[in-house]
Amino acid sequence: QVQLVESGGGLVQPGGSLRLSCVASGITFSIYTMGWYRQAPGKQRELVARISDGGRLTNYADSVKGRFTISRDNAKNTVYLQMNTLKPEDTAVYYCTLHRAGIGTGPSSWGQGTQVTVSS
């Protein structure tokens, strides 16, 4: 019943910016922590960022802290990932995630993913 649909991926040059969006349905969006994970070919999926239900608490992977910002608009059932100063190492499939047990937990549900490629 839960559906998470990402958009906004694409090709961007190093140093550029991109904003990912994820629209959730089938849940009461405003009561759940949301997040973003990513996976590059040959690598494990890793946490990028999470945001608490009301948006007041966030956490980030060290590799993206200071460059990426997670936010949400509960009225639109949408979570965003603003990615700035992108690096080639940010190239990955980015997944929107639902965390039913709160901000300190792993994902309960996953979106299909959106490809982000950072290349000259």
Order of alpha helices (4+ residues) and beta strands (2+ residues): beta-beta-beta-beta-beta-beta-beta-beta-beta-beta-beta
